[in-house]
C-alpha cells in the first residue's frame, strides 16, 4: 500500500503540537525558570503534570473511541488545546499555570490517543508511524533552533502562542481523521483484536511495560538536558542548537524506519535502538569530560527514541491490530514520560546530574529484557494470523 504524504504530513504537525510538552520539554523548563523565576523543580513539575494529564486522557478514551465521531473528538480537542495555550500565555501564577497545562495535557492526550488508534488501524503501521515521527522531528528541529532566541527576547509565552496558532491552522486544514468510529471498521479487524486480546494478555502487558520503561529512561535524560548542559557552562542558545542538530540526525533513523518498515523483522531495529540509547546514556554520564560527548549523547538518545518506539508500536499491532491496546500504549508512553520528568523534578537538587543517565541506562537494559523475547512470539502470532485469513478467504 502506498503511504499518502498528506496523511503523514498532517499527523507529523498535529503530533508535534499535541506532544509539545515532551518535544520542547528542555526549552519549556528553562523558559519557565527564566520568565517566571520558577525553580527548576517547579518548572519540571509543570511539564510532568501536563504529561500525567495526557496519560489520564486514556480513561475516557476507552469509552468514547467506540461511541463518538473521531472527527468531532479531534475538533473539540484541538479547540481546547488552542484556548488553554492562549490562556497559558497570560498566566504568571504557578498554581493557575499548572491547572491550565493539566487541562491542555488532557485534550492533547486525547488527540495523541486518537492518532495512535487511527494509525494502528491502518496497514504499514511502522511506516506511517515512523513517517509521522520524521515530520514531527523536522518541525521540532526548527523549533529547537529558533525558540531559545524567541524565549530569550519574548519569554516562554511565545511558545504557547505559537502552539495556539498551529492548533488553529490544524482546525482549518482538511483533516484525515475519519468521521466514522470504531464500530464502522471491518469486522475482521475487530474480531482479531478481540481474539488476540483474550489469548495473549501476558504479551500485551509486556509490550506496555516495555513502552513504559523505555519512555521513563529516555525522558529522564530529555528533561535533564538543559540543566545538565548549563551546569557545564553551555548557554541556552547553544543547547537549543545541540537539540536541533540531534533532532535532525534522528530524522535519518526515522526515515530509514519509514522506508524499511517491518520487511526485515523487528528484532534488529529494536535491538539497535536500545544499544544506541544505551551508548547515548553512557556518553552523557561522562559529558563533563568533553563537550562533544554532550552533542553525541543527545543525538544518540534522539535516534534511539525514533527507531525504537515505532517498532514497539508495530509489535503491539501484531498482537492486537486495533482497539484498546492502542489506547493503553499511549498510557504507557505518556505516563512513562511523565514519570521520567517527575523523577528529574524530585532528584535535580538531591543528586549530581550525571547520575540521571545511569537511571536511563538501567531502563534500556530492562526494556531489552522485557521486549526481545516477544519478538519471536510476535512472528509466530503474525504467521498464525496470515494462515487464518487465508483459510477464511
C-alpha positions in Angstrom: 0.0 0.0 0.0 1.3 3.4 -0.9 1.5 5.7 2.1 0.0 9.1 1.4 2.3 12.0 2.1 -0.6 14.3 3.2 -1.6 11.8 5.9 2.0 11.7 7.3 2.3 15.5 7.0 -0.9 16.1 9.0 0.0 13.6 11.7 3.5 14.9 11.9 2.4 18.5 12.5 -0.5 17.6 14.7 1.6 15.3 16.9 4.2 18.0 17.4 1.5 20.4 18.6 -0.2 17.8 20.9 3.1 16.5 22.2 4.8 19.9 22.7 5.2 19.3 26.5 7.5 16.4 25.6 9.1 17.7 22.4 10.1 21.0 23.8 10.4 20.0 27.5 14.1 21.1 27.8 13.3 24.6 26.4 10.0 24.9 28.3 11.7 24.0 31.6 14.4 26.6 31.2 11.9 29.1 29.8 9.6 28.8 32.8 12.5 29.2 35.1 13.8 32.3 33.3 10.5 34.0 32.5 8.6 33.4 35.8 11.6 32.8 38.1 10.3 29.3 38.9 12.7 26.9 40.5 13.9 24.1 38.2 11.9 21.6 40.3 8.7 23.6 39.8 9.3 24.1 36.1 9.8 20.4 35.7 6.7 19.8 37.8 4.6 21.9 35.3 5.8 19.7 32.5 5.3 16.4 34.3 1.7 17.4 35.4 0.9 18.1 31.7 2.2 14.6 30.7 0.4 12.9 33.6 -2.8 14.6 32.4 -2.1 13.3 28.9 -1.9 9.8 30.2 -5.1 10.2 32.2 -6.9 11.1 29.0 -6.9 7.3 28.2 -9.5 6.5 30.8 -12.4 8.3 29.0 -10.9 7.3 25.6 -11.6 3.7 26.4 -15.3 4.7 26.3 -15.5 7.4 23.6 -13.4 5.6 21.0 -16.4 3.3 20.2 -19.2 5.9 20.9 -18.4 9.2 19.2 -17.3 10.5 15.8 -13.5 10.6 15.8 -13.5 13.8 13.7 -15.7 15.6 16.3 -13.4 14.4 19.1 -10.4 15.8 17.1 -12.0 19.2 16.5 -13.2 19.7 20.1 -9.8 18.6 21.5 -7.9 20.9 19.1 -10.1 23.8 20.1 -9.5 23.1 23.8 -5.7 23.0 23.2 -5.9 26.3 21.4 -7.8 28.0 24.2 -5.7 26.6 27.0 -2.5 27.7 25.2 -3.8 31.2 24.8 -4.7 31.4 28.5 -1.4 29.9 29.5 0.4 32.8 27.8 -1.5 35.2 30.1 -0.7 33.4 33.4 2.2 34.0 35.7 0.9 32.2 38.8 2.3 28.7 39.3 -1.0 27.1 40.5 -3.1 28.5 37.7 -0.5 27.6 35.1 -0.3 24.0 36.4 -4.1 23.8 36.2 -4.2 25.1 32.6 -1.4 22.9 31.5 -3.2 19.9 33.0 -6.3 20.7 31.0 -4.2 21.2 27.9 -2.4 17.9 28.5 -5.7 16.1 28.9 -7.1 17.2 25.5 -3.6 16.9 23.8 -3.5 13.3 25.2 -7.0 12.7 23.6 -5.5 13.8 20.3 -2.5 11.6 20.6 -4.6 8.6 21.5 -6.8 9.3 18.5 -3.8 9.4 16.2 -2.5 6.2 17.7 -5.8 4.4 17.2 -6.2 5.6 13.6 -2.6 4.6 12.7 -2.8 1.3 14.4 -5.9 0.5 12.3 -4.0 1.2 9.1 -1.7 -1.2 7.1 2.0 -0.4 7.3 1.8 0.8 10.9 5.6 1.1 11.2 6.0 3.1 8.0 3.2 5.6 8.9 4.2 5.9 12.5 7.9 6.4 11.5 6.9 8.9 8.8 4.9 10.9 11.3 7.9 10.9 13.6 10.2 12.1 10.8 7.9 15.1 10.1 7.5 15.7 13.8 11.2 15.8 14.2 11.7 18.2 11.3 9.2 20.6 12.8 10.8 20.1 16.2 14.3 20.7 14.9 13.2 24.0 13.5 11.6 24.9 16.9 14.7 23.8 18.8 16.9 26.1 16.8 14.6 29.2 16.9 12.7 29.0 20.2 15.7 29.7 22.5 16.2 33.1 20.9 12.5 33.8 21.0 12.2 32.8 24.6 15.2 35.0 25.5 13.5 38.0 23.9 9.8 37.5 24.5 9.6 34.9 27.3 8.1 31.4 27.4 4.7 32.8 26.5 5.8 32.9 22.8 5.8 29.1 22.8 2.2 28.8 24.0 1.1 31.5 21.5 2.8 29.6 18.6 1.1 26.3 19.7 -2.2 28.1 19.7 -1.7 29.4 16.2 -0.7 26.0 14.9 -3.7 24.5 16.6 -5.9 26.9 14.7 -4.2 26.0 11.5 -4.9 22.3 12.1 -8.6 23.2 12.6 -8.7 25.0 9.2 -6.8 22.2 7.3 -8.7 19.3 5.9 -8.4 16.5 8.5 -7.6 12.9 7.5 -9.3 11.7 10.7 -12.2 9.6 9.6 -15.7 10.6 10.6 -16.7 7.0 11.3 -15.9 5.4 14.6 -14.6 2.1 15.9 -17.8 0.1 15.1 -17.7 1.0 11.4 -14.3 -0.7 10.8 -14.2 -4.1 9.0 -15.4 -6.9 11.2 -12.3 -8.9 10.5 -10.1 -6.3 12.3 -12.4 -6.1 15.2 -12.6 -9.9 15.6 -8.8 -10.2 15.5 -8.3 -7.5 18.1 -10.8 -9.2 20.5 -9.5 -12.7 19.9 -5.8 -11.7 20.4 -6.5 -9.5 23.4 -8.1 -12.6 25.1 -5.5 -15.1 24.0 -2.3 -13.1 24.6 -2.8 -11.0 27.8 0.7 -11.6 29.0 2.2 -10.4 25.8 0.1 -7.3 25.7 1.1 -6.4 29.2 4.8 -7.0 28.5 4.7 -4.7 25.4 3.1 -1.9 27.6 5.7 -2.4 30.3 8.5 -2.2 27.6 7.0 1.1 26.3 6.6 2.5 29.8 10.2 1.7 31.0 11.7 2.9 27.7 9.7 6.2 28.0 10.9 6.7 31.6 14.5 6.2 30.7 14.6 8.4 27.7 12.6 11.2 29.2 14.7 11.3 32.4 17.6 12.3 30.1 15.5 14.6 27.9 14.1 16.6 30.8 17.6 16.9 32.4 19.4 18.0 29.2 19.2 21.8 29.7 20.2 21.7 33.4 23.0 19.2 32.5 24.3 21.4 29.7 24.1 24.6 31.7 25.9 23.0 34.6 28.8 22.6 32.2 28.7 26.2 31.1 26.7 25.7 27.8 24.3 28.6 27.1 20.6 28.1 26.5 21.0 29.2 22.8 23.8 26.7 22.3 21.8 23.9 24.0 19.0 24.8 21.6 21.3 24.2 18.6 22.6 21.0 20.1 19.0 19.7 20.5 18.2 20.9 16.9 21.2 19.1 15.5 20.4 16.0 17.5 16.8 16.1 16.2 18.0 16.5 12.6 20.3 13.5 13.0 17.4 11.5 14.4 15.4 12.2 11.2 17.7 9.8 9.3 16.8 7.0 11.7 13.1 7.7 11.4 13.4 8.0 7.6 15.0 4.5 7.5 12.2 3.1 9.5 9.7 4.7 7.1 11.4 3.1 4.1 12.2 -0.3 5.6 9.0 -0.9 7.6 8.9 -4.4 9.1 10.2 -6.2 6.0 13.4 -7.4 7.9 11.6 -8.0 11.1 11.6 -6.1 14.4 14.4 -7.7 16.4 17.2 -5.9 14.7 15.8 -2.4 14.8 14.6 -2.7 18.4 17.9 -4.1 19.5 19.9 -1.4 17.6 17.7 1.3 19.1 18.3 0.0 22.6 22.1 -0.2 22.0 22.2 3.3 20.6 20.2 4.6 23.5 22.5 2.9 26.0 25.5 4.4 24.3 23.9 7.8 24.4 23.3 7.5 28.2 26.9 6.4 28.8 28.3 9.4 26.9 26.0 11.8 28.8 27.3 10.2 32.1 30.8 11.5 31.1 29.8 14.6 29.2 31.6 16.7 31.8 34.9 15.3 30.4 34.4 16.6 26.8 31.8 18.9 25.2 31.4 16.6 22.2 30.0 13.8 24.5 27.0 16.1 25.2 26.2 16.5 21.5 26.8 12.9 20.5 25.0 11.5 23.6 22.0 13.8 23.0 21.9 12.7 19.3 22.0 9.0 20.2 19.1 9.4 22.6 17.0 11.1 20.0 17.9 8.4 17.4 17.0 5.7 19.9 13.6 7.1 20.5 12.8 7.5 16.8 13.9 4.0 15.9 12.6 2.0 18.9 9.1 3.4 19.6 7.7 2.8 16.1 8.8 -0.9 16.2 7.4 -1.4 19.7 4.1 0.1 18.5 4.4 -2.2 15.5 4.9 -5.2 17.7 1.8 -4.1 19.6 -0.1 -4.2 16.3 0.9 -7.9 15.8 -0.8 -9.0 19.0 -3.8 -6.6 18.7 -4.2 -5.0 15.3 -6.7 -2.5 16.6 -8.5 -1.4 19.7 -7.9 -0.8 23.4 -4.3 -1.8 23.3 -3.5 1.1 21.0 -5.1 3.4 23.7 -3.2 1.7 26.5 0.0 2.1 24.6 -0.5 5.9 24.9 -1.0 5.5 28.6 2.3 3.6 28.8 4.2 6.2 26.8 2.7 9.3 28.4 2.8 8.1 32.0 6.4 6.8 31.4 7.4 10.2 30.1 5.6 12.0 32.9 7.3 9.8 35.5 10.7 10.5 33.9 10.1 14.2 34.2 8.8 13.8 37.8 12.0 11.9 38.7 14.1 14.8 37.5 11.9 17.3 39.4 12.4 15.4 42.6 16.1 14.5 42.3 17.5 17.5 40.4 18.6 19.2 43.7 19.4 16.0 45.5 21.9 14.1 43.4 24.6 15.0 40.8 23.0 15.5 37.4 25.4 12.9 35.8 23.7 10.2 37.8 20.4 10.6 35.8 21.8 9.0 32.6 22.7 6.0 34.8 19.0 5.5 35.5 18.3 5.8 31.8 20.8 3.1 31.0 19.2 0.8 33.5 15.8 1.4 31.8 17.3 0.5 28.4 18.6 -2.8 29.8 15.2 -3.6 31.5 13.4 -2.8 28.2 15.6 -5.2 26.3 15.0 -8.0 28.8 11.2 -7.4 28.6 10.7 -7.0 24.9 13.2 -9.1 23.0 11.6 -12.5 23.9 8.3 -11.1 22.4 9.9 -10.7 19.0 9.9 -14.4 18.4 6.4 -14.8 19.7 5.2 -11.9 17.6 6.5 -13.6 14.4 4.6 -16.7 15.3 1.4 -14.7 16.0 1.7 -13.0 12.7 2.1 -16.3 10.9 -1.0 -17.7 12.6 -3.0 -14.6 11.5 -1.9 -15.0 7.9 -2.9 -18.7 7.9 -6.3 -17.9 9.5 -7.0 -15.1 7.0 -6.1 -17.4 4.1 -8.5 -20.1 5.4 -11.3 -17.5 5.6 -10.6 -16.4 2.0 
